[in-house]
């Protein structure tokens, strides 16, 4: 009967059907939606204030200021808010806000970040509007995600569903440029061990205009390749005595990477390259200073890049293949590849995370929204939720939709903030009522 009612409503699109379609939402959930809608102007004004406060990762005072603004929102809702200083990692710190519920429901960890890629010297500093789009540094990444969190928990508070929720909100201050991970992610990892569910409030993914669910993120690892070779007069190039030089050997290696490292979900990029008679990395590994002449065989060549994989096993296989390729040099050359120890780990898909997406899709069905398909993780970058993925199942992308992230045209779809807040608040209210595993 319920199926026939839904079909009839969809066919005739009459207003009385709206209440029938919404019937699966209980009274408190309907109240959540009403509160989010009633507070739309407040939510946008809050987001504008945050965006207009620069919080580039290395602007420590600015990151702390945004954290203080978040504190003002969460403390009146019953959260105990702490600032975790990580100046020993040459970064500002993190906000951790804890809400104590009844201790019976699932423990929820909400993850986002305070910082942006736009430092104080960027010309992109202020909020503006283009219709239903908001423009500004961090408007979507990730101050828009912060806005979804606050709108959601405010609605839960008003609807009476927050009181029983055991919840931690963890907002890192260096997601865009992490400090040494043993310090910078120590407290997030501890929060992951406490939690039963992790929810990532970075941008909502869309494919062909359709909202997508996400249960996986790939890793982000850096590698550096240094090649040394015999230098000499270019007339002898390729001869047994002179060899092929460092640049040819570097080219052989990275082209073999391209041809031989072929696995689904695995990518590798060369982002910086240089060589010549001499070459050395400078400027925090962001530049290569090289010298050379056209009639001199290159003696040194350097390349730096990243690699992204979906599981530790895939990453280990790829690194082993890369080392094997490097270990077969052209005549007269030697090479060494090093992998940075401080990479972002992968968040591999799990059946537990897939079950969470099913729970989110039940919310969608009850809100008369299309179900969300499972996003290919190749479409996402790395993020903080990956640091807790080995300990807890999670969902990715509960923040708002938008475009132009990390660019001076960063935009957030303002309407999606309200939609995502409703989805998240209803999902969290339901999870908070579920008995946690013992």
N, C-alpha and C positions, 0 to 999 in steps of 0.2 A: 504494500500500500504506500509506504514511504517513497519507494522508487517511482511509482506512478505519479505521486504528488509532485516530486521533483521534476519529472519529465513534463507534466502539465505546466508547471511554473515557468520552465525554460521556454516552452512553446508559446505561451501567451504573454509572458513578461508583464503581468499585471501586478500592481503594487501590493495587494493583499498577500501575494505569494512570498514576498520578501520576508515577512515574519515567519512563514511556515518553513522556508529554507533555512532560516537562522535558528530554528528550533533546537538543533543539536547543541547549541551553546547554552550552558546553564546560566542562571541569572547573574552570577558573579562575572562570568566571561562576557556577557552582554554589557555589563557595567564597565568592564575594562575597555571595550571598544568605545563606549560613550565618553569615558574620561579622556582617552587619547585624543578623540576628536575635539572635545571641549577645550583642550589645552594646546591646540595647534599653534596659536600665536605665541604662547609662552615658550613652547619648544623651539620655534624658529628664532625668537629673540635671544634665547639662551645660546643657541648654536652660533648666532652672529657674534655674540660677545666672545665666545671661545675662539672663533676664527680670527677675530681682530687682535687677539693676543698672540704674538709670534711665539712659537714653541719649536723652532728648529732644534734638532737633537742636541747641538752643541751650545744652544742658548739655555744654559742651566736655569737661570732665573725665570725665563719664560716658561720652561717646562714645569717648574715648580708652581708658577702662577696659575697655569691651567689646572694643575692638580688641586690647588686650593679652591678654584672655582667648582670643581667636581665635588670636593668635600662639602661645600656649602649646600649642594643639592642633596647629597646622600645622608648626611648626619641627621637632618630632621625626619628622615624616613626610618630611623632606628639603626643605621649602620655605624659601626665603630670604624673610623677611618684613620689609617696610619700612613705616614710618609716613610718609605724605606730609602735612606740615603745610600747611594752607591758611588760616592765621589772617589773611592779608592779604585774604581774601574774607569775613572775619567768620564763619568756620565752623571746626570742629575740624580735620578732616583725614580721610584715607582710609587703609585698610590695603591694601597690595598684596603678595601672596604669590606667588612664582614658583618653579615646579618645573622643573628642567632634565631633559629626557628624552634620547632618542637623536638628536633633530634630524631624524628622517625622517617621523614621523607628523604628523597634523594638529595645529596649534596650537590649544589650547582656552582660551577666556576665560570664566570663571565670574563672574557678576555678581550682587551682592546689596547690602544696606546695613546699617550698624550702628545707625543712628538710628531713633527712633520719633516719633510725633506727641505723645507724652505727656511733658511737661516735669516738672521736680521738684515743681511746685505742683499737679499732678494728683492726685486721690485714688486713682487707679488705678495701683498700684505693685507689686503682688505676684502671684506665681504661685499658682494653686490648681488642683485637679482636680475634674472632674465625670465620673466613669467614665473613658471613653477620650478625653475632651476635656480639654485644658489651657487655662486662662484666665490672661491676664496681658498687660501692655503689650508689644506686639511678639511675642507668642507665635506668631503666624502671620506677621506683617508687620514685620520680616523675620527675626527671630531663629529662627523655625522654618525658614526657608530656609537660614540659616547652619548649622543642625543637620543638614539634608539634605546640605549640602556636606561637612561634617566626617565624617558617617557614611559617605558615599560614598567619599571619598578614603582613609579608614582601611581600608575594606574592600578597595579597590584595592591599597593597600600590602600588606595581609596576603595577598592573592591573587596578588601578584607582577605586577599589570598597571599599577601606577603608575610603575614604574622607567623605562619607555620613554616616558612621557607628558610632552610639553611643555605646561605648564599655567600660567595666571595666574589667581589668585583676586583679584578687585577688589571690595572692600567700601567703598562710599562712606559718608561720615559725615554727609551732608546731603541724602539723597534726598527726605526729606519736606518740606524747605524749603531749596531749593538757594541757595547764594550766587551771586555774579556768575559766569556760566557760563564766561567766558573763562579764569578761574582754576579754578573748581570742577570743570569737566569736561575740562580740558586733558589730564590724565594718563589718564583713561578713554578719550578719543578716540585717544590714542597707543597704548594697549593694543589697541584695536579694529583699528588699522592693522597691528599685529603678528599678529593672530589669523587663523585660517582658519574658526573656528566660535565663535559667541557663545551662551552658555547663561544664561538669566535664571532665577534661583532665587526669584522671588516666587511668590505663591500659585498652586496648581493650580486651574484653572477647572473647574467642574462644571455640567452642565446636566441637570436632571431626574435627579440622582444619578449621572450618567455622567461619567467623567473625559474632559476635552477637551484636545486639543493646540492650541497657539496659535503663530502665526507672524507676528503683526502687532500693533502698538499704534498708537493715534492720538496726534496731537500734543496739546499743551496750551499755548495762547496766550492772553494777556490783552489786553483792549482797554478804553479809557476814552473815553467820549463826553461832551463838554461843550457845552452849548447856552446861548447868550445871546440875549436878546430885549428888546424895549421893555417897560419897567415903567410902570405907571400905574393909574388908577382902573379897577376891575373893570367898571364900567358900559360901558366902551368895548370890552370884549373882542370879538374877531372883526371889528372895524371896520377899514377900510383904514388908518386912522391909528394904531390901537393894535396891531393884529395879534392873534395867538393866544397869545402868551406862550411862555415856555421849556418849561413842563411839557407843553403840548399838542404842541409840536414834538418833544420827547423821546419822547412816546408814539407819535407818528406814525412816527418812525424805528424804534424797537424793534419795533413791530407790523409794519412793512414787512419788517424782518429776518425775522420769524416767517413771513410769507407768501411771501417771494420767495427766501429762501435754502434751497432744497430740493434737496439732493443726498444720495445714499446715503452713509452713514458720516459725514456732516457734522452736527455739533450746535453750538449756541451758546446760552449761558446768560447771563441778567442776574442778577448776584448781589448788587448794591448799587445803590440808586437814591435820589435825593433832589433837592429843588428848592424854590424859593421866591423871595422878594424878593432874598435872597442865599443862596449855597451854596458850600461849599468842602470839599475832601477834607482829612481830618486823620488822624493816627494811622497812618502808613505805608500810606495808601490803604485803610484798613479801615473808616473812618467818614466820614460826611458831616455837617457842621454846617450847618444850614439855618435861616433865619428867614423869616417871612412872615405875612401877614394874609389873611383870606378876601376882603377887598374890594380887594386889590392884585394886579395881574397879575404872575405870576412872571417875574423877570428872569433867573434862572439855574437850570439843571437839569443834573444829572450822573448818569451811569450807568456802572457797571463790570461787566464780564463776562468769560467765557472763550469760546474757540472750539476745537473739536477736529476734526481732519481726518485722512485716511489717507495723503495724499501732499502734497509741496510744491506740486504743480500745483493740487490742490484748494484748498489754503489760499490760494494766490495768487488764484485765481478768486473765492473768497468775500470776501477783503479788497477786491478791486476792486469787487465788487457793493456791499459795505457803504459804501465811499467814495462810490459813485455815488448811493446812497440818501441819504446825509448831505448831498450837494451839491445837493439839491432842497428847500430849506427853505420852510416856510410864511412868509407875509408878516410882516415885522418880526423875523425870527429868523435867526441864523447858528449853525452847528454845526461842530465839529471832532472827528474820531475819530483816536485814536492807538493803535498796536499796540505792545505791549512788545517790545523787541528780544531779551529773554532768555526765550524760550519753550522748551518741550520739543519736539523735532522728532518727526515721525511715523516709525514703522517700517512701511513699506509691505510687503505680502506679496511674496515673490519665489519663483521656481521653485527656487532653491537652498535657501531655507528650507523650502519644501514637500518637497523631497527629504530634508531632515533629519527632518521629521515622519514621512516614510515609514520612515526608519531607526529612529526611535523606535517606530513601530508594528511593525517587525520584531522589536524587543526584546519588545514586548507579546505578539506571537504566540508567540515562543519561551518566554515565561513563562506561556503559556496564559491571557493576560489579554485582555479586549476591546480592539479597536482604538480609537484616539482620533480622533474627528472633528475637523474644523478649526473652531475657535471664531470666531464673528463678533467682530471687533475692537471693535465698539460696546460689548461687554460688559466691556472692560478699560479701565483708565485709562492715563495716561502713565507711563513708567519710564525708568531709566537706559540700558537696552539700546538705546533709540532713538538715543542719541548715537553709537553705533557702526554703526548699521544701514546707512549708506551705504557702509561699507567691508567689511562681513562679514555673511554669512547667519547666522540664529540661530533659536533656539527660546525661547519665553516660557512661564513658569509651571511650572518644575521644582521649585518649593517645595511645601510640604504644603497639603492642603485645610483649610478652616476657614471661619469666618464672623465677622461683626461687626468687620471691620477698621476701625481709627480710632475705635472706640467703646469704652466701658468694659465691653462684653461681648465683647471680642475673644477668639476661641477658635481652637484648632488641633486638628485631628483627629490624635491621636498616632499611630495606626496608619498614617496616610498618610505620615508622616515616613519610616518604614521602607520602605514601598513605593516612594516616590519616590527614596530613596537607592539602592535596588537598580536601578531603571530607569536612573537617571543614571549609576551606576557602570558598568553593563554597556555602556550607549551610549558613554560616554567611553572605556572600554577598547577598544571596537571602533574608534572614530574614531582613537585614538592609534596603531593599527596600520596605518591607511590612509596611503598615500603622499600627502604634501602636494603641492599644485600648485607647479610651479617657474616 
